[in-house]
Amino acid sequence: MAKLVINETKSKGTIVPEIYGHFSEHLGRCIYEGLYVGEDSDIPNVKGMRKDVVDALKEIKVPVLRWPGGCFADEYHWKDGIGEKSKRKKMVNTHWGGVTEDNSFGTHEFMELCSQIGCKTYVNGNLGSGTVQEMSEWVEYMTFEGESPMSNLRKANGSEKSWKVDYFGVGNENWGCGGNMTPEYYANEYRRYQTYVRQYDPDKPITKVACGANVDDYNWTEKVMETCFRSSPEHLHGHMDMISLHYYTLPEGWEPKVSATEFDEELYYKTLNQAYHMDELVSRHTAIMDKYDPDKKIGLSVDEWGTWFRVEPGTNPGFLYQQNTVRDALVAGISLNIFNKHCDRVKMACIAQMVNVLQSVVLTDGDKMLRTPTYHVFHMYRHHQGAELLDSSLSGVSVIGEGKCEVPEITESVSCKDNVITITVNNLSMTESKTLDVVLTEDKDYEVIEASMVGGSDPHGYNTFDDPDNVTEVAFNGCKKISGNKLCLTLPAASVVEIRLKA
C-alpha cells in the first residue's frame, strides 16, 4: 500500500511564485494571434492584447513572463520594435517558419501585456548577435527615469515613466542558436555584458540570469560557475544572480513522428519517464552549484521546459503548434512537483510556451479560445505559489513501465500557506487507479476544504474549439477521511489531484 507521510511542522523552504512562470517567444502564433491582435482587431482587446487570453492568464496567477525568446532573442534588435508601428523595421524570422516579423509587438507592448496580466517581467537580451552597447542602451531605455538619450527616446515614444525589469537574461542558449560558444568563452562574455546591465534604481533591482546548460551538459554549469562566481564571490550580485537550464520532454527525439494525440502505452510511459528525468537534472546541476555557492544565493531558472511533439497535421512545421492532452497535464504535474521539491535552488521556471506553441496553456483560433489540460493543472497548483514546502515522503510506491519507460506510479509535493495545506498528487498509471494513505504527523482534526482533479479517464483526452471543456478541472470524490489526521485517496488512472486541508 502506498503511503504519504507529511510533517506539517517542518518547512523546507519557500516555493517562490516564479516557479509557475511562462515563456512567450516570437514563434508561430504565440505573440501574434495568441496574445496580441492589435488595437484595430474585431477580437475584443485592450490596447491590442486579447482580452479573453489575458483574463484566462490572470486566473492562473501568472507570476512572470519571459520574452522575446528563445532563439528569436539571439537575433532580436530592440530598436526595431519601438516608435510608430508603420515605420518599424520588418525582418524575416529565420528561426521559426521564415515568416515576416513586422515588430508591431515590441518593448512597450510587452510591458503593457505584463501590466494587464499583473506579472513580473523577464527580458532576454541578445548576446549572440548583439553588442554590449545595444544591450546597455536597452536597459537604460527601459529602466532609467532621469535625463539621458535612451530615457528621452522612451518618453518621446509615449512612456514617460520607466518600467521595472525584474529579470534580465544575458544571452540565450549560447551553446547553440545563441552563438555556438564554449562555456569558457560564454562565461567571459557574460561577465563583460552584464557589467553594462546597469542597476539605475536601487529600489528596483534587476536580477541577472546567466545562460545555463542544455539538458545534462554539466561541464557548462561547472565552467560558468567557476568563471562567474568563484572568481569573485564578493561581487556576487554584480556578476550573476541566477543561471538557467533548458530541458524538453522529447519521447521521440528532435524528429518526432506522431502528434501529441497519437501515442500508445509505451510512448505514454516513455514521455512520463522523460519528464521525471527533470529531477535528476536539477539534482546534478544543483550539486555543481553547491560546490561554489553552498549558501544557495544563486537561483536555478528552468526557463524552458515542456513537451515537444510533431506539429498538428496541416500546420507550419516552424510554428510548433501542438495539441495538449491529459498526458501533457501529467507532465506538468510531475514537473511542478519536482520544482516544488527543489525550491531551495529552483527560483524560477517558465513553461514553453504560453499560447499556441508546444505545451501551451491556451490555444486560439480566430476569435475562439480554449484552456488546455495543462492550464487546469496550473490553476490547481497556483495555491503552491509563495507557500512553504512541507517535509513529505512516499513509501510503498511501485515502479511502472519498463526499461527507459520506468516511472514511479505516484509523485507528489505538499505546501502550507495561511494555515492551509495543499497536497498535489499524480497517479501516472495509464490504466489503473491507485490507493494512497495520507498521514499527517500532527494529531489534529483536519478538514478537507477543496478537492479537485484533472484527467482520471482517457489520457488521450483533449479540448477542441467545438468542445473546449472536454478535459477540465472537476471535483475529486476519491478522498475518504479515516481519522482527524489520516486520509485515504483513491486516485483514478492518469490523474492530477489536489487536496487542500485546514485544521
N, C-alpha and C positions, 0 to 999 in steps of 0.2 A: 504494500500500500504506500503510495506517495504521500509525503508529509512535508508541510511548510511550517517552520518554526520562526516566529517573529519576536525579536526582543525590542519592544517599543520603548525601552529605557535607554537604548544605545544608538546614538546618532553617528553616522559615518561620513557626514559632510552634507553640504547643501547642493541640491540639484538646481543649478542655475537655469533660468528660463531659456537662455540662448541655446541649450541643448536641443530645443524644439524649433530651431531656426530653419530658414528656407533659402533657396537659391533661384535666381532669375537671370537667365542669360539671353542675349540677342541670338536666339536659336529657334528656328521653326516659328511656331505660333505662341511662344511663351509671352513675349512682350507685346507684339502687335497681334491684335485679335483676342489675346488672352487677358492681358492686364490693361492694355491701352488701346482705345479705339478712336481717340481724337475728339475734340470738342464738338465737331460737326456731325458726329455719328448719330444715326437713328437709335442705336442701342443706348439705353439710359446710362449717363456717365456724369461724373463730377470732375470738371477740368480735364476731361479726356480719359479718366480712369473708369473702367467698367464698374458700375455701382453694385451689380449682383455679385461679382467676384470679390470686390473689396468687402462687402458685407459678410460674405462667407468666410473670408480670411480673418476678419475680426472675431468671428465666433470661436475660432480655434486659438485665439490669442497668440498670433504670430509674434515672436519676440524680436526677431532680427531678420533682415533680408539682405542677401549678398547680390551684388551687381557690379559691372556689366557682364562678367564671365568669371571663370571659364576661359576656354581658348580664345573667345572673342575679345577678351580683355587684353590679350597679348598683342593685338594689332589695333586696339581702340585708341583714338586720339581725341581727347575730351573736348578740345576746342571746336571739333566738327559738330558737336551736339549742343551748342549754345547759340543764343541770338535768334533772330527772326527765322522761323521754320522754313520759309520759302527760299531762304538764302543759305541754308545749311548744306554742307558738302554731302554728296552721295558717295557710297563706296560699295564694293562687292564683298559680300560676306563669304570669303573663301573657305572658311571652316565649315559652314553649315548651309549647304544647299546651293551655293553660288548665286543667291538672290541679292537684289539691290537693297542696301540699307540706307534709308534716307535721313537717318539721325533725328527724326522728329521726336524720339524719346531720348532725352539726354539727362544731364545733371539736374536741371531744375525739375524735370518731370519725375525723376527718381525720388528726389526729396519730397515732392508733392505726394507721390504714391505712399511713401513711408509715413508721412504725416497722416494720410487718410486711414491707413491700416493701424497706426498707432504703434509702430515698431521701431527698433533701433536700426541704424544704417551701417552697412558693411560695404565699403567701396574697394574694388580690387584695382590697383594701379598697374600700369603697363611697364614692366621692367624688360620684357622680351624684346620689343621693338621700339620702345620709347626712351626718352632721355631723362637724366636726372632733373634737368630744368623743367621739362614738361610735367613730371610728377610733382615737383616742388610747387609749381605755379597752380596746379590743380588743387592742392591742399590749401594754398593761400586763397584761391578763388572761393573755395567752399567755407573756410573757417575763420578768415581774418576779418575783423569787424572795422578796423581803422582805415586810415588813408594809405592806399597802395595801388599799384597798377591793376592787380587782379581783383582786389576788393572793389575798386571803382568800376571795373568791367562787369562784375556781377550786379552791381547796383544799376548800371546802365541797361542791363538785361532784365531788370524788373524785380530783383530780390535785394531790398535794402538791408535786410538782416542776414547775417551769416547763418550757416547751418551747423548742426552738431554731427560730426563724423565720429561715430562710436568706434568703428573698427576700420583699419586700412590695411589691405593686403599688398605687401611689397613684392609684386610678381605673382604669377600663377603657373603651376605645372612647368617650372623652368627646366625640369629634367626631360621635358617633351616638347609640346607645342609652344612653350614659353622660351625656347632658345636652345634646347638640347644641350644643356650645360652639365658640367660635372658638379658634384656637391661643393667641392672646394671653391670652384670658380663662382658659383651662385652665392655662396656664403660671403665671399668678399664683396661681390656686387651688392648684396643685401646690405652689408654694413655701410657701403657708400651711399646707396639710395636712401636708406632710412634716416640718414643724418639730416636730410633735407625735408623730411616729413615733419615740419615744424609744429611744435605744440604752442600755438598762438594764444590760447586761453587756458590758463592752469585749472580753471573751473570746468573745462570741457575737454578732458584728456582724450587723446586718440590712442586706442590700443593697436599696436603694430603686430601684424601677423606675417611671419616668415613662411615662404613656400616650403612645405614639408614633403614627405615621401609619397611615392606611388606604391600602394599596397605594402609589400614586405621588403622594400628597399631599406633595410636597417642601416646600411652604410651611409645612406643620405642623412638620416637622422643623426647618426654619430658625428659626421663631419660638420654638419651645420651647427649642431650644439657645441661642438668643440671650438669652432671658429667664432661663433656669435655670442656664446655665453661664457665659457670657461676663461677665454682670453681677457675678459673684462667684466667680471661679475659685479664689481662695484657700480657699474653703469648699466645694470640690468635693463632698466626701463628706457635707456637710451638706445639699446640695441634691439631687444626682442621681448615681446610680451606673450606671444603665442606662436605655435608652429602647427602647420596643417597636416592633414592626412587625407588622401583620396582613395576610396575603395568602392567599387561597384560589384553588385551581385550579378555574375555573368555565367549562368549554368551551362551555356553552350559556347563560351568564349566570345571573342570580339566579332565573330561572324555567325550570329545565331540563325538557325534555320526555321524556327517557328515563332509565331507571335505570342503575345502574353497570355492569350486564352487557350493556347494549344499545348497541353502538357499531360503526360501520363504519370503514373505513380513514381517511376524512377526519377523523372525530371523534376517532379514536385519536391521530393526529398533532397535532390541534389541542389535545388535552389535554396532550400532552408539551411542545408549544410553550409553553403557558401555564405549566407547571411550570418550564421552563427560563428563563422571564422573571424568576424569582426572582433570577437572577444580576445582571441589570440593576438591579433594585430595590435589592438590597443594595449594589451598587457606587455608585449615585447617592445613596442616603441616607448611606452612609459618606463620600462626598466632602463632603457638607454638614457632617457631624460633624467631619471633619478640619479644617475652617476654624476651628472653635472649640476643638477638642481634638486637636491634631496628635499628641500623645503617646498617644492611644487609651486614655485612662483610663476612659472611659465605654463600656460594652458595649452592643451592639445585641442585643436579645432578640426573636427572631421567634417570639413565644409563641402564635401561632395560624397554622397552615399545614396544607394538605392538600387533598384533592379534595372537591368538593361536587356531587353529582348528585341526580336526583329520588329520593325515598324509594322503598323497595321497595313494590310493589303490596300494598294491603290494610293498610298500617301508617299510624299517625297522622302526618300531614304535619308536625306540630310536633315530632316526635320525631327527625327527621333520621336515620332508620335506613337504611343502605345497605349493599349487598354490597361485596366487595372482591376485585378480580381481579388478574391479572398486570399489567394496565395501572397499577393503583394501586401495585404493587410497583416499577414503573419510575419513577413519580412520586416515590416515597420515595427510590429510589436517586439520581435526579437531584438532588433537594433536599438530601439529606445530603452528597453530593459537593460541592455549592455551598457549604453551610455550612462544611464542612471547609476548602475553599479560601479562605474568608474568615475563618478563625479568629482573625486579628489583631483583628477587630472584633466578629464574632458570638460572643457569650459565653453564649448560651442560645437554645434553640429548643424549642417544645412542639407536637407534632403534635396536631391536633384530629380526633377525641378518642380517649381511651384505650379505651373499651368501648362498643359498640352505637350509636355516633354518628359520622356522617361517616366519615373514613378510619381506622377503628378497627384496633387490633392484635389485639383479641379480640372475639368475638361470643358471646352466651349465649342460651339458650332453655330456660327452666326449669332443670333440673339439668344440661343439656348445655352444653358449651363448645367452641369451636374457635379455633385460631390462624389468622389471615388471612395471605395472601401478604405484606402489609406487615409483619406480625410477624416473618416469617422474614428479611426484609431487615434489620430492626433487630437480629436475632440475629446475622447475619453481620457487620454493621457495628459491633457492640459492641467489636471489637478496636481501633477508632479512638479509643475513649474514653481521654483522658489521654495519647495518643500525640503525637509530634512530626510535624507536617505536613512532608513532604519536597517539595522542588522537583521538579516534574514538568511535562512539556509534551507535547501531542499534535501530530502533523503528519500530513498526507495524509488528513485526515478529511473526508468529503463531507457536504454538507447534504442531508437527505432531507425529504420533504413539500413542499408548495407554498404560497407566499404566507404567510398567517397560521398555517400549519401547519408551517413550516420548523423543523427541529431538527438539530443535529449528529448524525451516526449513532452516535457514541460519546462518553460522558462518563466522567470518572474522578477519583479522588483517591488519594493514597498517603501512608502514615504509617509511623512506626517507633516501637516500644516494646519494651523488653527485648531489643534486638538482633533483633527480628522485624519484617520489612517486610510491611505489609498493603496490598494493591492492590485497590481496588474499581472495577469497570468495568461500564458499562451499554451493551448493544447495543440501540439504540432502534428499529431496523428491525423492522417488523411481520412481514416475511416472509422476510428474507434473513439468512443467517449472515455474519459479518464476521471477517476475519483481522486480528490486531493483533500486530505485533512489539514486544516489550518489551526495552529495553536499559538496563542499569544502568551507571553511569559507572565504578564501581569494578571493577577486574579481579579479582573473587573468584569462588569456586565457590559459587553459591547453590543450596540445596536447597529444593524445594517441600515444605513440611510440612503444608499444608492447601489444598484447592481445593474450593469449593462453589458452588452456583448456585441461584437461584430463577427459575422460568419456563423459557424455552427451547423452548416449543412453542406452544400456542394462547394468545394474550394475553387471550382471554375466560375462561380457566380460573379457577375459584374453588372454595372449600371450602364444603361444606354439613354440616349436623349428621349426615346419613346417610353422608357421605363427607368427613370432616374433614381428610384428608391427600391430597386430590387435587392440591393445589399445596403443596409443602413444600420445605425445603432439601435438596438432593441433592448427591452428589459431582459435581464438574465434571471431565470427562475430556478436555477440549479443550486441555490445556496440554502443549506439547512443548518440551523443553529443547534449545536449539540449541548452546549452549556454557555455560561457567560463569556468565556474566552476561547471557545472552540467552535469551529465551523467545519462543515463537510461540503465540499464543492463537487458537483458533477459537471465536468467540463465537456461540452459537445465536441465532436471531432472538428478539427480545423477552425478553432475559435480563439478570439482575443477577448478576454473577460476583465472587467473592472469591478472591484468590490470596495465600497467605502464604509468605514466603521467609525462610530463615535461612542465613547464610554458614557 
